[in-house]
Amino acid sequence: METEVALTGADIAIMLAYLLGVVALGMWISRGIKSSKDFFLAGKSLPWWAVGMSLVVSDIGAKDMVGLAADGYRWGIVMMNYDFIGCAFPLLVAAFLFMPFLWMAGVYTIPEYLGRRYNVQVRTGFAVIWTVFMVGTLGTIFVSAAVMFQCLLGWSFWFSVGVTAVVVAVYTTVGGLKAVVVTDTVSCAVLIVGAALICILGLNRVGGFGGLHETVSSLGWTEHHFDLILPRDHPEYPWPAVLLGLGFVLGPAYWIGNQAIVQRTLGTKSQQQARASYIFCAVIKLFFPVLLVLPGLIALALLHDKLGQPTADWDKNQILPLLVARLLPTGVLGIVMGAFLAGVLSNLDSYVNSASTLVVTDLYRPLAPNRSDQHYLAVGRWLVIVFLLGGVAIAYPVKEWFGSVFEAFQNFLTLFQGPLLALLLLGMLTRFATSTGGLVGMVAGLASSILMHASGMVFGEDYDVPFLWVAWWSFVVALVTTTVVSLFTRPYDRKRLEGLVCWIPVSKEAAE
Amino acid sequence: MNVLGMIPSAVILLGSGPWLGKAAFAGVFVLLLVWLLFMPARLIDEDRGTAWWRSARWWAVLICSVQIAVYLYWG
């Protein structure tokens, strides 16, 4: 891809001001970090509004800006379901049912909860899977950053990856979760402004919503581009799969079971603030689908002569960079590039901080117990560097193997989100789920999702299973297996489950 | 669509029609709305006198209502 726009001095000044501002803010925040609890949970001092904004940009980053614009070009507004049924619904359920409960449980991580509810094998299993997933996710974030920088600034792939890694390392290593959340609130505001500018200028260019609808609808292959719900025989997004796979499995698993998401909520001051942060996130998320998918449709209206109809070997990741280059005047470009940087940094810092927390809490601390708090703090800081290096190392293979970074992220998620959600739901909502049931359910659910993912490669394209169906069926397999095995094994007594099941509060004696 | 997609589709789509997808998506939010409206106040630590703009329930109901409208219009 060629660089189509040269940044002016004003553009570069805006970008640099944002970068330096974020680093300075993160360093300033790091002054109060004295213990591992400060580093991993911000000393449970975070306000709901900051966590709410941080949740938004931890979920929506550069990969979503690039990926959703590309998929919006290809499939249309059906992609908004990721933020509607895939976010609003699980966010509200989690806000009133699960988040206050997890906050009360006093855990640092989701695997830690699973370990207390089931057993150490389940805890370790999911901790290892999450760790691998997070390295992969870091790779996808680096790729989306590099694609944008390559296209617009002419930076090489490795230079782009290196710069983003160093900036995040500086403030995340010293500032922990508090620095992550505070810088995220700034990033959220910048991201909204930048995405809104693309939409406003784009709509202005295509003649408003009416002009956009008219141009896109006239293309011949776009009959469903303005439908939120697609036919049940649609090859990629049939509505039953969207409802069951995304709405009932991937969305809830992400908002209830994703360590990078849940961790900041556990750092709030109270149960009520944990709930408020999720609801604030849901309010902001009402607008984000439009801000992220609309650029894809605008690109379709403006660039279809150049890009044409998507084919199998189509380079999807170029859509947003090309649109930005075509659409934005100099000066505004700096703000949008700042927004893109905001997405990259907030996504990276969230995942790298959570990965560090997870490894220290669920893998390192059980292996090396009874060390000083300062020791765990130091290990946590070193792990931030290790994870960033891991993400850098995997960035190039991710770029080569996957057509779309968003698709890559979803593929990683569907491998284990179904079984994770099944175990969380049964663990939090029922008394009968047993230790053995949880272990067998986890193994069966993971095996089923791997088999479904591999079926297309082994038996040919006719046996390819859409990833939303993989999520749904692996959830069903884990749910049924855990239930059946639990019914034939000895359940825990009520006392053992106090504070671990929603309906069984901690007794007064235990609380005292 | 392969067999893994056909089974739940067939179950859901008894009496198939174009309105069913729209009804299913909006219906999820309608059920959530009912749950939110009838949830006892003590479960969410809110007094009856809580101002609307500080009420988690009020904001949740608003989000649900917007989602229902979105799916009914663009579904």
Contacts between the chains, C-beta under 8 A, distances in Angstrom:
chain1	res1	chain2	res2	distance
A	77	B	74	6.7
A	84	B	67	6.1
A	84	B	70	6.4
A	84	B	71	7.4
A	85	B	25	6.1
A	85	B	28	6.9
A	85	B	67	7.9
A	88	B	29	7.8
A	88	B	63	5.7
A	88	B	64	7.8
A	88	B	67	5.3
A	89	B	28	6.1
A	89	B	29	6.9
A	89	B	32	6.5
A	89	B	67	7.6
A	92	B	32	6.1
A	92	B	36	7.2
A	92	B	60	5.2
A	92	B	63	6.4
A	92	B	64	6.9
A	93	B	32	7.1
A	95	B	56	7.0
A	95	B	60	6.9
A	96	B	36	7.2
A	96	B	39	6.7
A	96	B	43	7.7
A	96	B	44	6.2
A	96	B	56	7.6
A	96	B	60	7.2
A	226	B	74	7.3
A	227	B	74	7.2
A	227	B	75	7.6
A	228	B	25	7.7
A	228	B	70	7.2
A	228	B	71	6.5
A	228	B	74	4.3
A	228	B	75	5.2
A	229	B	21	4.1
A	229	B	22	5.9
A	229	B	25	6.2
A	229	B	71	7.4
A	229	B	75	4.5
A	232	B	1	7.6
A	232	B	9	5.0
A	232	B	13	6.1
A	232	B	16	7.5
A	232	B	21	7.3
A	233	B	1	5.5
A	238	B	1	6.6
A	238	B	5	6.4
A	238	B	9	6.7
A	239	B	21	4.1
A	239	B	24	7.3
A	239	B	25	7.5
A	240	B	5	7.5
A	240	B	8	5.5
A	240	B	9	4.6
A	240	B	12	5.0
A	240	B	13	7.1
A	240	B	21	7.9
A	241	B	5	6.3
A	241	B	8	8.0
A	243	B	12	7.9
A	243	B	21	7.8
A	243	B	24	5.7
A	243	B	25	6.4
A	243	B	28	7.3
A	244	B	8	5.9
A	247	B	25	7.8
A	247	B	28	6.5
A	271	B	45	7.3
A	272	B	45	5.9
A	272	B	56	7.7
A	275	B	44	7.1
A	275	B	56	5.5
A	276	B	56	6.1
A	279	B	56	5.4
A	279	B	59	5.1
A	279	B	60	5.9
A	279	B	63	7.5
A	282	B	59	8.0
A	282	B	60	7.6
A	282	B	63	5.1
A	283	B	59	6.4
A	283	B	62	7.9
A	283	B	63	6.4
A	286	B	63	6.5
A	286	B	66	5.9
A	286	B	67	8.0
A	452	B	4	7.1
A	462	B	2	7.3
A	463	B	2	6.6
A	464	B	2	7.6
A	465	B	2	6.6
A	465	B	4	5.4
A	465	B	5	7.8
A	466	B	5	6.8
A	469	B	4	5.0
A	469	B	5	5.3
A	472	B	8	7.0
A	473	B	4	5.9
